[in-house]
Amino acid sequence: MQKPINVAKSIKVMDTFDAIKERRSVKHYDPNHKLSEDEIEKLMSLAVLSPTSFNMQNWRFVLVKDPEIRKKIRTASWDQAQVTDSSLLLVICADLKSWKKEPAQYWKDAPKEARDFLVPAMGMFYEGKEQLQRDEAMRSCGIAAQTIMLAAKSMGYDSNPMIGFDPEKVGQLIKLPEDHVITMMMAIGKQVKPAMPRGGQLPLDKVVFTDRF
């Protein structure tokens, strides 16, 4: 990849509150539009600033650029057009065993006291807890996905997080490692048709509670 650019200097960046309000799951994209390598690198550079438990950075992002692979993924996604028509297709995955793969690397720049506590604590926290490892994968990738969607919207692009696909077939196409899991896919690009109006938001008093339910 090329060196990152200051996207704020090249395009008008949207206010964060506006990006949250205007972000929608868009299905219809301009198939002729392409993101530049600089724009892709900016998105990924922001994605990896997303928080993860123990700073283990367990997300893995597969940028699907090969048109033939995208066509095959579209077939495994019930022929959803955004898989091939969007400017960028991401398969957002997680390494379920990242917590034990050189854990010291996640804390190499931390003070020695923090390293000495956190590095061994990772193993004690996750060892033998398969469900927790999977839960952590979903949490980490969900946070990163929202970062990407808001960053894309701020840059003037739309996105669509997707679970409508056969994960086993997509995993085969991207050669997913055995100890990894696919959490979702995401299409990003220039919309040619806006999302339908919001279906209806629940009022805050149905979803927000103070101290207890």
Secondary structure, DSSP 4 states (H G I P E B T S, - for coil): -PPP--HHHHSPPPPHHHHHHH--B--EE-TT----HHHHHHHHHHHTTS--GGG---EEEEEE--HHHHHHHHHTTTT-THHHHSSEEEEEEEETTGGGSSGGGGGTTS-HHHHHHHHHHHHHHHTT-HHHHHHHHHHHHHHHHHHHHHHHHHTT-EEEEE--S-HHHHHHHTT--TTEEEEEEEEEE-EEEPPPPP--PPPHHHH--SS--
